[in-house]
């Protein structure tokens, strides 16, 4: 069985922090709405945000592969809700934008802003969500209204609802590292929680899939949680604005001494003997890891591992994003 996981490379700020990504749901019917969409995106970029502007999707496939994926990989949601069909006492808002708002709400966004055009009635999910932003009339005042809404909401570009991968590092060849029966070089990865408000509780990791470079990834047979580096367990609490590390793998031997041929093992909760290796021979391999925490989207990190003779190895992060 072959699997393909599509990920998005997050954008880093010059100071090393994650640049917050805003999903903008803004109608684009006609020249005026398209100009407003460009102006709103320009305003957000000028404030330091990364921006995704949603376009109308017509099929379930387009929604799944575009809208949902981008929503999962965004930190904030902004709806600029234009008037549509005239009703007896006002106007209907954008149906498609209402659908995007419902998806964002279901995905657990904590930062959502809705800015309505004058006359739009609260319908669908918007009927049950408190909206205290001022309304706009048209192109002349929309950006100013959005800007004031951002100021009141105190959105900052260093906020992220996602976990992110930090430093990837191999332990030295000499002296070798030992944990339990595993002896050799351990590959560690820091997982960052850049949110200022909540801790990432019960953060756990697993090897999801791997294969030689250039070949389709296959699911890992070992699905047990990976060792939490520096503590006797397999999960971390990652406090706000902090990070913790996981043991991604070990290039070495299972048992004392390093004279035997080195193999690649997982330091995981798998409780079997003898411990199976991953079958990773010399050459370049692609490994895909997943990280889970309460109230956080699943983080997927793709790592390239290059193996040489015995303990000779190197690794780098290829990409990261949400599943």
C-alpha positions as CSV (number, residue, x, y, z in Angstrom):
1,X,0.0,0.0,0.0
2,X,1.4,3.4,-1.0
3,X,0.5,6.7,0.6
4,X,1.1,10.3,-0.4
5,X,0.9,13.1,2.2
6,X,0.9,16.6,0.8
7,X,2.5,19.2,3.1
8,X,3.1,22.9,3.0
9,X,6.4,24.6,3.9
10,X,5.7,27.1,6.6
11,X,7.2,30.6,6.3
12,X,9.7,31.8,8.9
13,X,10.1,35.4,10.0
14,X,13.5,37.1,10.0
15,X,13.7,36.8,13.7
16,X,13.2,33.0,13.5
17,X,9.6,33.0,14.6
18,X,6.7,31.6,12.5
19,X,4.9,34.1,10.4
20,X,1.2,33.8,11.0
21,X,-0.9,32.7,8.0
22,X,-4.3,34.3,7.5
23,X,-6.9,32.5,5.4
24,X,-8.9,35.3,3.7
25,X,-12.4,34.4,2.5
26,X,-13.4,37.4,0.3
27,X,-15.8,37.5,-2.6
28,X,-14.4,38.2,-6.0
29,X,-17.4,38.8,-8.1
30,X,-16.7,41.8,-10.3
31,X,-13.8,44.3,-10.5
32,X,-14.7,46.1,-7.3
33,X,-14.7,42.9,-5.1
34,X,-11.5,41.7,-6.7
35,X,-9.8,45.0,-5.9
36,X,-11.0,44.9,-2.3
37,X,-9.6,41.3,-2.0
38,X,-6.2,42.6,-3.3
39,X,-6.3,45.6,-0.9
40,X,-7.2,43.4,2.1
41,X,-4.4,41.0,1.3
42,X,-2.0,43.9,0.9
43,X,-3.0,45.3,4.2
44,X,-2.3,41.9,5.9
45,X,1.1,41.5,4.2
46,X,2.1,45.0,5.2
47,X,1.4,44.0,8.8
48,X,3.7,41.0,8.5
49,X,1.2,38.2,7.9
50,X,1.4,35.4,5.3
51,X,-1.8,35.4,3.3
52,X,-3.9,32.8,1.4
53,X,-6.8,34.2,-0.6
54,X,-9.5,31.6,-1.2
55,X,-11.0,31.3,-4.6
56,X,-14.4,29.8,-5.4
57,X,-14.2,26.0,-5.6
58,X,-16.9,24.2,-7.6
59,X,-16.3,20.5,-6.8
60,X,-15.8,18.4,-3.7
61,X,-12.3,17.6,-5.0
62,X,-11.4,21.2,-5.3
63,X,-12.7,21.9,-1.8
64,X,-10.8,19.0,-0.3
65,X,-7.5,19.6,-2.0
66,X,-7.5,23.3,-1.9
67,X,-9.8,25.0,0.7
68,X,-9.6,22.4,3.5
69,X,-5.8,21.9,3.1
70,X,-5.2,25.6,3.2
71,X,-7.5,26.1,6.2
72,X,-5.7,23.3,8.1
73,X,-2.4,25.1,7.4
74,X,-3.6,28.5,8.4
75,X,-3.5,30.2,11.8
76,X,-6.3,32.9,11.5
77,X,-9.5,33.2,9.4
78,X,-10.8,36.5,8.0
79,X,-14.2,36.6,6.3
80,X,-15.1,39.7,4.3
81,X,-18.8,39.1,3.7
82,X,-20.3,40.8,0.7
83,X,-24.0,41.3,-0.1
84,X,-25.5,38.8,-2.5
85,X,-29.2,38.1,-3.1
86,X,-31.7,40.7,-1.9
87,X,-34.1,39.4,0.7
88,X,-37.2,41.1,2.2
89,X,-35.3,42.8,5.0
90,X,-31.7,42.8,3.8
91,X,-29.2,40.7,1.8
92,X,-27.9,37.2,1.9
93,X,-24.2,37.0,2.4
94,X,-21.8,34.9,0.4
95,X,-22.9,31.2,0.5
96,X,-19.5,29.9,-0.3
97,X,-17.8,32.1,2.3
98,X,-20.3,30.8,4.9
99,X,-19.3,27.3,4.1
100,X,-15.6,28.1,4.5
101,X,-16.4,29.8,7.9
102,X,-18.2,26.6,9.0
103,X,-15.2,24.5,8.1
104,X,-12.8,26.9,9.9
105,X,-15.1,26.8,13.0
106,X,-15.1,23.0,12.9
107,X,-11.3,22.9,12.7
108,X,-11.1,24.8,16.0
109,X,-9.8,28.2,14.9
110,X,-9.5,30.5,17.9
111,X,-8.8,33.6,15.8
112,X,-11.7,34.3,13.5
113,X,-12.8,37.7,12.2
114,X,-16.0,38.5,10.3
115,X,-16.5,41.8,8.6
116,X,-19.9,42.3,7.0
117,X,-21.0,44.6,4.3
118,X,-24.0,46.9,5.2
119,X,-27.3,45.1,5.0
120,X,-26.0,41.5,5.2
121,X,-28.2,39.3,7.4
122,X,-26.8,36.8,9.9
123,X,-27.5,33.4,8.3
124,X,-26.1,29.9,8.7
125,X,-23.2,29.6,11.2
126,X,-22.9,33.3,11.4
127,X,-26.3,33.4,13.1
128,X,-24.8,31.7,16.2
129,X,-21.5,33.6,16.3
130,X,-21.2,36.9,18.1
131,X,-19.9,39.6,15.6
132,X,-18.9,42.9,17.1
133,X,-17.0,44.4,14.1
134,X,-18.2,47.4,12.3
135,X,-19.7,47.1,8.9
136,X,-18.3,48.5,5.6
137,X,-20.1,50.1,2.7
138,X,-17.9,49.3,-0.2
139,X,-14.4,49.6,-1.7
140,X,-13.8,53.1,-0.2
141,X,-14.0,52.0,3.4
142,X,-13.5,48.2,3.5
143,X,-9.8,48.2,4.2
144,X,-10.1,50.8,6.9
145,X,-12.8,48.7,8.6
146,X,-10.7,45.5,8.3
147,X,-7.7,47.4,9.7
148,X,-9.6,48.6,12.8
149,X,-11.0,45.1,13.3
150,X,-7.4,43.7,13.3
151,X,-6.4,46.3,15.8
152,X,-9.2,45.5,18.2
153,X,-8.5,41.8,17.9
154,X,-4.8,42.4,18.6
155,X,-3.7,40.0,15.9
156,X,0.1,39.7,15.7
157,X,2.1,37.9,12.9
158,X,4.0,35.8,15.4
159,X,0.9,33.8,16.5
160,X,0.5,30.2,15.3
161,X,-2.1,27.6,16.1
162,X,0.3,24.9,14.7
163,X,3.2,23.0,16.1
164,X,6.4,23.5,14.0
165,X,9.7,21.6,13.6
166,X,12.8,23.2,15.0
167,X,16.4,22.0,15.2
168,X,17.2,18.6,13.7
169,X,20.5,17.1,15.0
170,X,22.5,13.9,15.2
171,X,24.4,12.9,18.4
172,X,28.2,12.6,17.9
173,X,29.8,9.4,16.7
174,X,32.2,9.4,19.7
175,X,31.4,8.9,22.4
176,X,28.3,7.0,21.2
177,X,24.9,7.6,22.9
178,X,23.2,4.8,24.7
179,X,19.6,4.5,25.8
180,X,18.5,1.1,27.0
181,X,19.9,-1.5,24.6
182,X,20.4,1.0,21.7
183,X,23.9,2.3,21.2
184,X,25.0,4.7,18.4
185,X,23.9,8.0,17.0
186,X,20.5,9.3,17.8
187,X,18.6,11.7,15.6
188,X,16.7,14.3,17.6
189,X,14.1,16.9,16.5
190,X,12.8,19.8,18.5
191,X,9.0,20.5,18.2
192,X,8.0,24.1,18.9
193,X,4.9,25.5,20.4
194,X,4.9,29.2,19.5
195,X,1.4,29.9,20.8
196,X,1.4,32.4,23.7
197,X,-1.8,31.1,25.2
198,X,-1.9,27.3,25.7
199,X,0.4,24.4,26.2
200,X,0.6,21.5,23.7
201,X,-0.6,18.7,26.0
202,X,0.2,15.0,25.4
203,X,2.4,15.8,22.4
204,X,3.4,12.5,20.8
205,X,5.3,11.4,17.7
206,X,5.4,8.5,15.3
207,X,7.1,7.4,12.1
208,X,4.3,7.4,9.6
209,X,5.9,6.3,6.3
210,X,9.3,6.0,4.7
211,X,11.1,4.7,1.5
212,X,14.3,5.1,-0.5
213,X,14.5,8.5,-2.1
214,X,12.6,8.6,-5.4
215,X,10.2,5.8,-4.5
216,X,6.6,5.9,-3.2
217,X,6.4,6.1,0.6
218,X,5.1,3.0,2.4
219,X,3.5,2.9,5.8
220,X,5.8,2.1,8.7
221,X,5.2,-1.3,10.3
222,X,6.2,0.2,13.7
223,X,3.4,2.5,14.7
224,X,4.3,2.9,18.4
225,X,5.0,6.4,19.9
226,X,8.5,7.6,19.8
227,X,10.6,8.3,22.9
228,X,10.3,11.8,24.4
229,X,13.9,13.0,24.6
230,X,15.1,13.7,28.1
231,X,12.2,12.1,30.0
232,X,11.1,8.5,30.8
233,X,8.0,8.5,28.6
234,X,6.6,8.9,25.1
235,X,4.9,12.3,25.3
236,X,5.7,15.9,26.2
237,X,3.8,18.9,27.6
238,X,5.2,21.7,25.4
239,X,4.6,25.0,27.3
240,X,3.8,28.2,25.4
241,X,6.7,29.8,23.6
242,X,8.8,26.7,24.2
243,X,10.0,23.4,22.6
244,X,10.8,19.8,23.4
245,X,12.6,17.1,21.5
246,X,11.8,13.6,20.3
247,X,14.1,10.6,19.4
248,X,13.4,10.2,15.7
249,X,15.7,7.2,15.2
250,X,19.0,5.6,16.1
251,X,21.8,4.6,13.7
252,X,23.6,2.0,15.7
253,X,23.3,-1.4,17.3
254,X,20.9,-3.1,19.6
255,X,23.1,-4.3,22.4
256,X,26.5,-3.6,23.9
257,X,29.5,-2.7,21.7
258,X,29.7,-1.2,18.2
259,X,31.6,-3.8,16.3
260,X,28.5,-5.3,14.7
261,X,27.0,-3.8,11.6
262,X,25.0,-0.7,12.4
263,X,21.3,-0.6,11.5
264,X,18.5,1.9,11.9
265,X,16.1,1.5,14.8
266,X,13.3,3.4,16.4
267,X,13.5,4.2,20.1
268,X,9.8,3.7,20.7
269,X,7.2,2.2,23.0
270,X,7.3,-1.1,21.0
271,X,7.9,-3.8,23.6
272,X,9.2,-6.8,21.7
273,X,12.5,-8.7,21.6
274,X,14.5,-8.8,19.5
275,X,13.9,-5.2,18.5
276,X,13.2,-5.0,14.7
277,X,15.2,-2.6,12.6
278,X,13.7,-0.4,9.9
279,X,15.6,-2.1,7.0
280,X,17.2,1.2,6.0
281,X,20.4,0.4,4.1
282,X,23.1,2.8,2.8
283,X,21.9,5.6,0.6
284,X,19.3,8.3,0.8
285,X,15.9,7.7,2.4
286,X,12.8,9.8,3.0
287,X,11.0,9.5,6.3
288,X,7.8,11.1,7.2
289,X,6.9,11.7,10.9
290,X,3.7,12.9,12.5
291,X,3.2,14.9,15.7
292,X,0.0,15.1,17.7
293,X,-1.1,17.3,20.6
294,X,-4.5,18.2,22.1
295,X,-6.1,21.2,20.3
296,X,-3.4,21.4,17.7
297,X,-3.5,20.3,14.0
298,X,-1.4,17.2,13.2
299,X,2.1,18.3,12.2
300,X,3.8,16.3,9.4
301,X,7.6,16.6,9.0
302,X,9.5,15.0,6.1
303,X,13.2,14.2,6.8
304,X,15.9,13.1,4.4
305,X,18.3,10.6,5.9
306,X,21.6,9.9,4.2
307,X,23.5,6.8,5.4
308,X,27.2,5.9,4.7
309,X,29.4,3.3,6.3
310,X,28.6,2.1,9.8
311,X,27.6,5.2,11.9
312,X,28.2,7.8,9.1
313,X,24.9,9.6,8.6
314,X,23.4,13.0,7.9
315,X,19.9,14.3,8.0
316,X,17.9,17.4,7.0
317,X,14.3,18.6,7.0
318,X,12.8,18.7,3.6
319,X,9.4,20.2,4.5
320,X,6.8,20.5,7.2
321,X,3.1,21.3,7.4
322,X,-0.2,20.0,8.6
323,X,-1.7,16.7,7.4
